[in-house]
Amino acid sequence: MNRVKIIYNPDSGRRILQKNVPELKEILWEDYRIKADIEGTQGPLHAIEIAQESCKQGYTMIVAAGGDGTVNEVLNGMMHSGCHQNTSLVIYPAGTVNDLGNHFKISKNVHQFAHMIHLNRQQKMDVGFTGETYFLNVAAAGLLTDVAYKVSSESKTALGKFAYYLEGIKEFPKQIFKPIKVELKIGTKIEEKEIFFFILANTSHVGGFRHIAPEAKINDGLMDLLIIESCPLKDIASLFLLMLQGNHINHPYFKYYQVNELTIGGPSEIVVDVDGELGASLPMNFKVIKEAIKIIVPEAYFKING
Ligand SMILES: Nc1ncnc2c1ncn2[C@@H]1O[C@H](COP(=O)(O)OP(=O)(O)OP(=O)(O)O)[C@@H](O)[C@H]1O
């Protein structure tokens, strides 16, 4: 018998969770006789604590309801407490940019979501690890991630994803003249490069773009590293467009690698975004832990990939 814990961020996205979460609990019980307990977060990092506690209490599924930041905190609570072997992670996408929810095509409709929990289709997924932090989808730094943080939380809520792009276009002229000098260590190979950004991705969906890492597979033990090298200002807009369409990886200014471990050295003022939240600064080392967590996925995704 599954016991479900729903951890939700009442502040995330358009605040729909305050209505949806109690409804979800009721549907789970009324339609499937699945008992769920609810706990809202009180601030940053609280979801880590709740997830750790929920692991100790023996819940078989933990629902992370919020944006990718909340999913990351729940993941960290589960990984640090070691319960990821027995407990599945369920993502209820309710943030501004729900890359993971979009990747798995998880429904926000509470009835469909409850049905997904009931079906209990489990998909193993690789987990990234850097310093003391685990991540599920992405670690990135440079132009694109700067863009995300310049969007105030208010405009994120009002404009959703489009605020990211709008802000991005405004930022291009200033940012463009600041390539970052990095040293990449992949296996035994060391390369020095001047880059505008790097993205280390577990799925193809990053920052609202659907095809950033088109070759990424969630359970191959690898993450896909995309780099845009320093290039002339006039080329940036067309590169951005190629990336939106997913036609970028063979372009000469892009470099694309698949790695199971990566070290990036560079200026210490470069802060790396991990699953959409600010993480540590360079230098950083990343490792991939193959199939470290079980995600509950929709039937349609499971049929194709499971
Ligand atoms: N009760 C709370 N009040 C304010 N902030 C919170 C609360 N609970 C969690 N947070 C923090 O809010 C941040 C963003 O959360 P989350 O990712 O869920 O939503 P979002 O920003 O709307 O979505 P996205 O990350 O997709 O843009 C996280 O860093 C999280 O720690």
The ligand as an SDF file (V2000), in Angstrom:
LIG
                    3D

 31 33  0  0  0  0  0  0  0  0999 V2000
    7.1810   29.2510    1.5430 N   0  0  0  0  0  0  0  0  0  0  0  0
    8.1130   29.7800    0.7490 C   0  0  0  0  0  0  0  0  0  0  0  0
    8.1990   31.1180    0.5640 N   0  0  0  0  0  0  0  0  0  0  0  0
    9.1270   31.6590   -0.2350 C   0  0  0  0  0  0  0  0  0  0  0  0
   10.0390   30.9430   -0.9410 N   0  0  0  0  0  0  0  0  0  0  0  0
   10.0120   29.6130   -0.7980 C   0  0  0  0  0  0  0  0  0  0  0  0
    9.0420   28.9550    0.0320 C   0  0  0  0  0  0  0  0  0  0  0  0
    9.2470   27.6390   -0.0390 N   0  0  0  0  0  0  0  0  0  0  0  0
   10.2870   27.4550   -0.8840 C   0  0  0  0  0  0  0  0  0  0  0  0
   10.7670   28.6260   -1.3330 N   0  0  0  0  0  0  0  0  0  0  0  0
   11.8820   28.8590   -2.2830 C   0  0  0  0  0  0  0  0  0  0  0  0
   11.3850   29.3650   -3.5200 O   0  0  0  0  0  0  0  0  0  0  0  0
   12.3410   29.0910   -4.5460 C   0  0  0  0  0  0  0  0  0  0  0  0
   11.6520   28.8110   -5.8670 C   0  0  0  0  0  0  0  0  0  0  0  0
   10.8020   27.7500   -5.7160 O   0  0  0  0  0  0  0  0  0  0  0  0
   10.1960   26.9080   -6.8980 P   0  0  0  0  0  0  0  0  0  0  0  0
   11.2550   26.4220   -7.7770 O   0  0  0  0  0  0  0  0  0  0  0  0
    9.2990   25.9160   -6.2760 O   0  0  0  0  0  0  0  0  0  0  0  0
    9.2100   27.9040   -7.6290 O   0  0  0  0  0  0  0  0  0  0  0  0
    9.3190   28.9200   -8.8300 P   0  0  0  0  0  0  0  0  0  0  0  0
   10.4350   29.8470   -8.6480 O   0  0  0  0  0  0  0  0  0  0  0  0
    7.9890   29.5190   -8.9830 O   0  0  0  0  0  0  0  0  0  0  0  0
    9.5670   28.0040  -10.0540 O   0  0  0  0  0  0  0  0  0  0  0  0
   10.8080   27.8700  -11.0430 P   0  0  0  0  0  0  0  0  0  0  0  0
   11.9850   27.3780  -10.2360 O   0  0  0  0  0  0  0  0  0  0  0  0
   10.3310   26.8720  -12.0320 O   0  0  0  0  0  0  0  0  0  0  0  0
   11.0060   29.2210  -11.6160 O   0  0  0  0  0  0  0  0  0  0  0  0
   13.1520   27.9200   -4.0360 C   0  0  0  0  0  0  0  0  0  0  0  0
   14.4930   28.3390   -3.8710 O   0  0  0  0  0  0  0  0  0  0  0  0
   12.5540   27.5850   -2.6830 C   0  0  0  0  0  0  0  0  0  0  0  0
   13.5320   27.2660   -1.7290 O   0  0  0  0  0  0  0  0  0  0  0  0
  1  2  1  0
  2  3  1  0
  2  7  2  0
  3  4  2  0
  4  5  1  0
  5  6  2  0
  6  7  1  0
  6 10  1  0
  7  8  1  0
  8  9  2  0
  9 10  1  0
 10 11  1  0
 11 12  1  0
 11 30  1  0
 12 13  1  0
 13 14  1  0
 13 28  1  0
 14 15  1  0
 15 16  1  0
 16 17  2  0
 16 18  1  0
 16 19  1  0
 19 20  1  0
 20 21  2  0
 20 22  1  0
 20 23  1  0
 23 24  1  0
 24 25  2  0
 24 26  1  0
 24 27  1  0
 28 29  1  0
 28 30  1  0
 30 31  1  0
M  END
$$$$
